[in-house]
Amino acid sequence: MNTLYLCGAGNPEGVRLARKINRACGRWDRIVVLDDDASKLGQSSLGVEVAGPFCLLGEAGSDSGEVASLVARTAVKRWAAWEKIEHYGVPAVTLIDPSVDVEGVETGRGVIVYQNGFLGAEATVGDGTAVFMGGNIGHESRVGRCCVIAPNAVLNARVRMGDCVYVGTNSSVLPEINVGAWATIGAGAVVTRDVPAGTTVMGNPAKIVLTLELKLKMGWFTALSADLRRALARQAWNEAAAAPKSLTHGRVE
């Protein structure tokens, strides 16, 4: 029996997408939801049962099951869920709404693209990234792993984005902008200049409101392993050191 495991019970849109794809292609014999919150056991989402915690993936065979992560409240939580899922070795499935044109697009494992999402020609979307309803990735853009493109967020042409970036609802990133890994772009922001790694930007035009140093001090990444936090810090510092001085201090406009 071929089973699709959907990890994360808080996203009924993901359940609906999986059911829609299965109606079109009959890929799975059953679909179940997994969630590490014990209070959700036995509940259902659109008639799909919450069968238990993520560790049930340990009982799934690599030839009889596939998995998709529906965790997307933050990119950091999506990354942590992806790491946990990867541990079990169950193949990650890409779920893309049948209405989305993917000609000329390169997508990694575990990518999710919802209805009315847009993927431009020659764009690359990294493993585990989620593009929500109305999200737009412009042509020739490069999006890293486990990013979240929220509803109606727009990445214009040739944007370069590192791993684990969150792009908020109704925000816009202008063409040919570089966004560093683990950055957060607030809802409604308009990004007109490169964004350093690990920072949070908000407003129109976008300005830095949180630096990576402050995020680390505030414990934003406590869900991640110590080794991953150290790797994140090294990566962000390296990117910041390589950026023009005007972007590592002050604001992004």
C-alpha positions, 0 to 999 in steps of 0.5 A: 500500500502506497501511503502519503504522509503529510507532516503538520496538522495545522495546514488544511490547504496542504491536505486539500492540495494532496487530495486534489493531486491524488484525484488527478493521478491516483498516486497514493492508496491512502493519505495520513497526517502526522503531528508531534502535538499529542493533543491532535491525535485522532483529529482529522483535517478534511477527513484525513486522520491525524495518525500520530507523531512524525516518528511513525515515518520510521515504520514506513518503507522507502518503497511504499511511502512518501512524505511532504512537510506542511509546516510553514508558519516560519521558515525556521520551523519548516527547516527544523521539520525538514531535518526531522523528516530527512532522518527517517529516509522516506522519499520526499514528494513534490506537490505542485497544483496541476494548474501551475505551469512548470515548463522550464522550471527546476524544482528540488525534492519536497517542494510545494506550490499551491493553486495560483502560484507562479514559477517563472521560466528558468527559475530554480526552487530548492528542496523543501520550499513552499510557495503559497497561493498567489506567490510569484517566483520570477524568471531566472530566480534562484530560491534556496532550500526550505524557503517560504513564499507567503500568499501574494508575495512576489520575487521579481526576475533574477532574484537570488535567495539563500536557504530558509528565507521567509517572504511575507504576505503581499511583499515584493522583492525587486529584480536582481536582488540578493537575499541572504540565508535565514532572512525574513521579509515582513508582510507588505515590505518592498525590498529595493536593495540586497538583504544581509543574511539573518536579518529581518526587514520591514516597510516600504522601502524595507529597512532592517529591524532585526539583525542576526546577532539580535536573533541569536541573543533572543533565541530565535533558533532554539528549535534547531540543533546546536551544530546547525545554529553554529553553521547558520552563524558561520554562514551568515557572518561569511555572507555579511563579511562579503557584502558591501559595507553599506549593507552590513551596517545601517538599513536596507532601502 
